[in-house]
Amino acid sequence: MKYMVMAAALTMGATGAFAAPEKYTLDPSHSQVIFSYDHLGFSTTYGMFSGFEGEIMFDQDDPANSSVNVAIPVRSMLTGWEKRFEHFMSEDFFGAVEGDMVTFTSTGIEVTGDTTADITGDLTMNGVTKSVVLAAELNKSDGHPMKDGQAWAGFDATTTLKRSEYGMDFAVPAVSDEVAVTISIEAGKAE
């Protein structure tokens, strides 16, 4: 039972019986991706993506049949400093134009504990696709009290990326190649 509840929550499902995969949509107002990196050994610098969209299909009878798909507009990045944003959008990093996206498509889910799982998927960024593993933890799966009890779920996840693997090797290694990523996502069952 714990396995089924955990798998449901981690793939944005709600508790209860499902006969087939059901669709959940991300809540863009409560889903963020935070990234951080070491800047010349002096500081840890942070940025964020927010307001993005995605959907989750969940199959309680066969969690391996579940899926997660997220698309994040590159130019939605928040850095807290306009010149840093402009530099990230330049050819040194993303070379981003309006409409460029970062995408994640899950390829598998392995439950690792009562409230944890590894979600493997293809991350496409800057025209490069790599397989990554998100270490995910269930936050909550329940009816949303502000949305008339609509089935709702949320989790946090972490991973570490090497930006040079995505064609962004500007100032490596002085500015860290490794980028820590923290994700917090909420999603509600599609009506």
N, C-alpha and C positions, 0 to 999 in steps of 0.2 A: 504494500500500500504506500509506504514512504517513497518507493521508487516512482510510482505512478504520479503521486502528488508533486514530487520534485521535478520530474520531467515536464509535467504540465506547466508548472510555474516558470521554469527556466525557458520554455519555448513560448511564453506569454499565454499559456492556457489558463483556464480557471478550473477549480476543483469541480468534480461532477463527471458524469458519464458522457462520452462522446461516441457516436457510431462512426464518424469519419472526420477528417481534418476540418477544423473550423478556423475562420479568419479572425485575427485580432489586428487592430491598427495602432500604431504608435501615437502617443499623446505628445505632439511636438512642443507643448509648453512645459513638459516635465521630462524631456529626454535630452541628455547632454553627453558630449564626448569632450573630456578634458585631456590635454596633452601637456607634457613638461619635459624639459631637457636642461642639461648642465650648460651654462654659458661661461666659458673660459675659466671654469673653476670658481668664479666669483659668486654666482647666484644660480638658482633654479628658476627658469623662465616658464610661464604658463600661457596657454591659449585654450580656446574652446570653440566647439561647433554646437549650435543649438537650433531648434526650429526645423529639424529635418523630418523626413517621413519614412515610413516603412510598414511592412506587414509581416505577420507571422501566421503560418498555418500549423495547427496542432492536431496530432492524431494520438489520443490517449491509448488506444489499443496497440499501436505500433509507433513508439516515440521516434524511431529512426526515420519514420515517414514524415516527421515534422520538418518545418523549414523557417528560416528567418531571412528576410531581405530588407536592406536598408540603403537609402541613397541620400548622400549629404552634399549639398552644393558647396564646392570649394570656396567660393567667394562669400559664404556665410560665416567664415572664420572670424572670431573675435580675438584680438590680441591685446587690447587696452592701449595701443599706441599706433597711430596711423602709419608712421614710417615703417614699422615692423610689418604691418599688414601688407603695405605696398611691396616690401622686399620679398615676403613670402609668395606674393602673386607674380613676382618677376621670374625671369628665366633661370635665376639662381636656384629656385625651388619649384613651384608648380607651373609657372608660365601660364597661369589660369586666365581664361576668358569666361564671360557670363555663360552659364550652362554646363561648365565642367563639373564632374561629380566624383566623389569618393563613394564606392559601393562595397557592401559586404553581403555575401550570399553564403549561408551555411551549407556545409556538406555532411555534417554528422554531429551527433550529440552523445557524449559519454557521461553518465551520472557517476560522480566520484564520492558522494556522501549524502547525508540526509538533506542538506540544503546547498550542495555544490555540484557543479558539473563543468566539463570542458566542452565548449562549443567550437568546433573546427569549421572554417569557412574560407572562401576566396575573398581576399581584400584587393580591390583594384583602386590604385591611386597613381596619378601622374602617368597613366597609360601602361602601368605595370601591374600584373596580377600575381599575388603570392598567397600561399596557404598560411593562415595564422590560427592560433588557438587562443580563445578567450576563456580565462578562468572565471567562471560565473558563480554568483551566490544569490540565492532566493532572498528577496526582501519580504514580499507579501503577495498572497493570492487570495482575493476576497471580493465581495461586492463593494463598489465604490460608494461611500456615503453621500457624496455630493452629486452623484449621477444616477439617482433612483435605484441604487443597488446593482448597476450594470457590472457584469463580470470584469474584473480588473486584475492585472498582475504587474509586478515590477522586479527588476533585479539590477545588481551592480556587477561589473565585469572588469577585468584588467588584462593587459598584455603589454609587451615591449616590442617595439619595431626598430629596425635599422633603416634610417631614412635613405642611406646610400643605396640600399636595395631597390629603392623606388626612384632612382635617378636624381636624388637631392643630396649631393655630397659637398655642397658649399661649406668651407671652413672646417671640414672634418680633419683631424680629430680635436682641434681646439674647441670648437663647439660640438658637443656630444653627438655621436652618430646614433646612439640609442635614445629613443623617445618613449617615455612611459605614457601609457594610455589608460585612462579610467573612464568607464562608461556607466551611466545610470539611465535606465529606461523604464517608462511606464507604457502600458498598452491596454486598450479596452476591446472587449469582444464586439466585432462589427454587428450592427443591427440591421 
